[in-house]
């Protein structure tokens, strides 16, 4: 019998990426892309390092996963993200036709839910709130450190 890893397991892997961003003084958002129960891409925010406002964790993970799969569609994949994707990232995830999005903390200021989930591909499944408190606490710590 195949060992199926849980959403919490993969979200903790995304949280490891967010902690890398935190340590690099980037907004601590992390993402992993999973296909067939295997992580095929890992990423975290790189906007400061790359001086690029589009270098969000999700964008980096989409590119990495597409390169791994040698194709632009991620319909058989799940992306785990520590923070609700912004509208830009939700649009990119829609174009990738991602099969499933699982995110931790909600983003009430910039998350895609501000405009509704119709921005996503119609077949994309969404799960929210996986280890949300831990994901949110890392964000809060980051911004408290900035003040």
C-alpha positions as a LaTeX table, in Angstrom:
\begin{tabular}{lrrr}
\hline
Residue & $x$ (\AA) & $y$ (\AA) & $z$ (\AA) \\
\hline
Unk1 & 0.00 & 0.00 & 0.00 \\
Unk2 & 1.33 & 3.43 & $-0.97$ \\
Unk3 & 2.12 & 5.83 & 1.87 \\
Unk4 & 0.03 & 8.95 & 1.34 \\
Unk5 & 1.45 & 11.99 & 3.11 \\
Unk6 & $-0.95$ & 14.49 & 4.66 \\
Unk7 & $-1.74$ & 18.09 & 3.80 \\
Unk8 & $-0.22$ & 19.04 & 7.14 \\
Unk9 & 3.04 & 17.28 & 6.25 \\
Unk10 & 3.39 & 19.17 & 2.98 \\
Unk11 & 2.34 & 22.48 & 4.56 \\
Unk12 & 5.12 & 22.02 & 7.11 \\
Unk13 & 7.50 & 21.65 & 4.15 \\
Unk14 & 6.18 & 24.94 & 2.76 \\
Unk15 & 6.65 & 26.48 & 6.21 \\
Unk16 & 10.33 & 25.43 & 6.08 \\
Unk17 & 10.61 & 27.47 & 2.88 \\
Unk18 & 8.87 & 30.43 & 4.55 \\
Unk19 & 11.43 & 30.27 & 7.36 \\
Unk20 & 14.22 & 30.47 & 4.76 \\
Unk21 & 12.61 & 33.65 & 3.46 \\
Unk22 & 12.31 & 35.00 & 7.01 \\
Unk23 & 16.02 & 34.33 & 7.61 \\
Unk24 & 16.87 & 36.13 & 4.36 \\
Unk25 & 14.78 & 39.17 & 5.38 \\
Unk26 & 12.15 & 38.38 & 2.75 \\
Unk27 & 8.42 & 38.38 & 3.52 \\
Unk28 & 8.11 & 34.82 & 4.87 \\
Unk29 & 5.98 & 33.00 & 2.35 \\
Unk30 & 6.89 & 29.49 & 1.27 \\
Unk31 & 5.48 & 27.06 & $-1.25$ \\
Unk32 & 5.93 & 23.48 & $-2.40$ \\
Unk33 & 4.41 & 21.74 & $-5.40$ \\
Unk34 & 3.48 & 18.09 & $-5.00$ \\
Unk35 & 2.80 & 15.61 & $-7.77$ \\
Unk36 & 2.07 & 11.92 & $-7.12$ \\
Unk37 & 2.76 & 12.41 & $-3.41$ \\
Unk38 & 6.27 & 13.76 & $-4.14$ \\
Unk39 & 7.60 & 17.31 & $-3.78$ \\
Unk40 & 8.73 & 18.43 & $-7.23$ \\
Unk41 & 9.34 & 22.12 & $-6.46$ \\
Unk42 & 10.20 & 24.24 & $-3.43$ \\
Unk43 & 10.29 & 28.01 & $-3.29$ \\
Unk44 & 10.06 & 31.07 & $-1.10$ \\
Unk45 & 9.77 & 34.80 & $-1.70$ \\
Unk46 & 12.78 & 36.31 & $-3.47$ \\
Unk47 & 11.49 & 39.82 & $-4.17$ \\
Unk48 & 14.25 & 41.56 & $-2.20$ \\
Unk49 & 17.09 & 39.37 & $-3.40$ \\
Unk50 & 16.05 & 39.58 & $-7.05$ \\
Unk51 & 14.73 & 43.15 & $-6.82$ \\
Unk52 & 11.63 & 41.84 & $-8.57$ \\
Unk53 & 8.08 & 42.43 & $-7.30$ \\
Unk54 & 6.88 & 39.32 & $-9.17$ \\
Unk55 & 9.32 & 36.94 & $-7.42$ \\
Unk56 & 6.67 & 35.59 & $-5.04$ \\
Unk57 & 7.03 & 32.05 & $-3.71$ \\
Unk58 & 4.15 & 30.82 & $-5.87$ \\
Unk59 & 5.63 & 32.26 & $-9.06$ \\
Unk60 & 9.00 & 30.67 & $-8.32$ \\
Unk61 & 7.34 & 27.33 & $-7.53$ \\
Unk62 & 5.22 & 27.36 & $-10.71$ \\
Unk63 & 8.32 & 27.90 & $-12.84$ \\
Unk64 & 10.29 & 25.23 & $-11.02$ \\
Unk65 & 7.47 & 22.67 & $-11.23$ \\
Unk66 & 6.84 & 23.38 & $-14.93$ \\
Unk67 & 10.55 & 22.90 & $-15.62$ \\
Unk68 & 10.55 & 19.64 & $-13.65$ \\
Unk69 & 7.53 & 18.33 & $-15.57$ \\
Unk70 & 8.74 & 19.77 & $-18.87$ \\
Unk71 & 5.30 & 21.29 & $-19.44$ \\
Unk72 & 3.34 & 24.37 & $-18.44$ \\
Unk73 & 0.25 & 22.71 & $-16.98$ \\
Unk74 & 0.14 & 21.61 & $-13.34$ \\
Unk75 & $-3.34$ & 20.07 & $-13.38$ \\
Unk76 & $-2.09$ & 16.90 & $-11.68$ \\
Unk77 & $-0.31$ & 18.89 & $-8.95$ \\
Unk78 & $-1.07$ & 20.47 & $-5.60$ \\
Unk79 & 0.57 & 23.67 & $-4.40$ \\
Unk80 & 0.96 & 24.18 & $-0.66$ \\
Unk81 & 1.43 & 27.84 & 0.28 \\
Unk82 & 1.81 & 29.30 & 3.75 \\
Unk83 & $-0.24$ & 32.40 & 2.85 \\
Unk84 & $-3.31$ & 32.87 & 0.70 \\
Unk85 & $-2.07$ & 33.80 & $-2.79$ \\
Unk86 & $-2.38$ & 37.37 & $-4.02$ \\
Unk87 & $-4.33$ & 38.17 & $-7.18$ \\
Unk88 & $-1.17$ & 38.05 & $-9.34$ \\
Unk89 & $-0.24$ & 34.59 & $-8.08$ \\
Unk90 & $-3.83$ & 33.33 & $-8.29$ \\
Unk91 & $-3.89$ & 34.42 & $-11.94$ \\
Unk92 & $-0.65$ & 32.56 & $-12.65$ \\
Unk93 & $-1.97$ & 29.50 & $-10.82$ \\
Unk94 & $-5.08$ & 29.68 & $-12.98$ \\
Unk95 & $-3.01$ & 29.76 & $-16.16$ \\
Unk96 & $-1.06$ & 26.74 & $-14.90$ \\
Unk97 & $-4.39$ & 24.93 & $-14.37$ \\
Unk98 & $-3.15$ & 23.79 & $-10.94$ \\
Unk99 & $-5.24$ & 20.90 & $-9.67$ \\
Unk100 & $-5.37$ & 21.91 & $-6.04$ \\
Unk101 & $-4.26$ & 24.79 & $-3.83$ \\
Unk102 & $-3.79$ & 24.34 & $-0.10$ \\
Unk103 & $-2.90$ & 27.41 & 1.92 \\
Unk104 & $-2.28$ & 28.19 & 5.56 \\
Unk105 & $-3.02$ & 31.73 & 6.69 \\
Unk106 & $-5.60$ & 33.97 & 5.04 \\
Unk107 & $-4.47$ & 37.33 & 3.67 \\
Unk108 & $-7.28$ & 39.78 & 4.34 \\
Unk109 & $-5.37$ & 42.70 & 2.78 \\
Unk110 & $-4.10$ & 41.25 & $-0.50$ \\
Unk111 & $-5.41$ & 37.71 & $-0.88$ \\
Unk112 & $-7.26$ & 36.57 & $-4.00$ \\
Unk113 & $-10.47$ & 36.06 & $-2.01$ \\
Unk114 & $-10.87$ & 39.84 & $-2.03$ \\
Unk115 & $-11.91$ & 39.49 & $-5.68$ \\
Unk116 & $-13.39$ & 36.00 & $-5.33$ \\
Unk117 & $-12.14$ & 32.60 & $-6.34$ \\
Unk118 & $-13.43$ & 32.88 & $-9.90$ \\
Unk119 & $-9.93$ & 34.12 & $-10.70$ \\
Unk120 & $-8.77$ & 30.51 & $-10.33$ \\
Unk121 & $-9.22$ & 27.74 & $-12.88$ \\
Unk122 & $-12.73$ & 26.29 & $-12.51$ \\
Unk123 & $-11.40$ & 22.79 & $-11.77$ \\
Unk124 & $-8.95$ & 23.91 & $-9.08$ \\
Unk125 & $-9.78$ & 22.60 & $-5.62$ \\
Unk126 & $-9.04$ & 24.94 & $-2.70$ \\
Unk127 & $-8.33$ & 24.00 & 0.90 \\
Unk128 & $-7.53$ & 26.68 & 3.44 \\
Unk129 & $-6.44$ & 26.91 & 7.05 \\
Unk130 & $-3.89$ & 24.09 & 7.27 \\
Unk131 & $-1.61$ & 25.01 & 10.23 \\
Unk132 & $-2.91$ & 28.55 & 9.73 \\
Unk133 & $-1.84$ & 29.80 & 13.16 \\
Unk134 & 1.79 & 28.77 & 12.66 \\
Unk135 & 1.86 & 30.35 & 9.21 \\
Unk136 & 0.27 & 33.57 & 10.51 \\
Unk137 & 2.59 & 33.71 & 13.53 \\
Unk138 & 5.66 & 33.68 & 11.27 \\
Unk139 & 4.24 & 36.60 & 9.28 \\
Unk140 & 3.42 & 38.53 & 12.45 \\
Unk141 & 6.94 & 37.95 & 13.82 \\
Unk142 & 8.46 & 39.20 & 10.59 \\
Unk143 & 6.50 & 42.45 & 10.57 \\
Unk144 & 6.98 & 43.05 & 14.30 \\
Unk145 & 10.73 & 42.73 & 13.71 \\
Unk146 & 10.43 & 45.40 & 11.00 \\
Unk147 & 8.76 & 47.96 & 13.30 \\
\hline
\end{tabular}
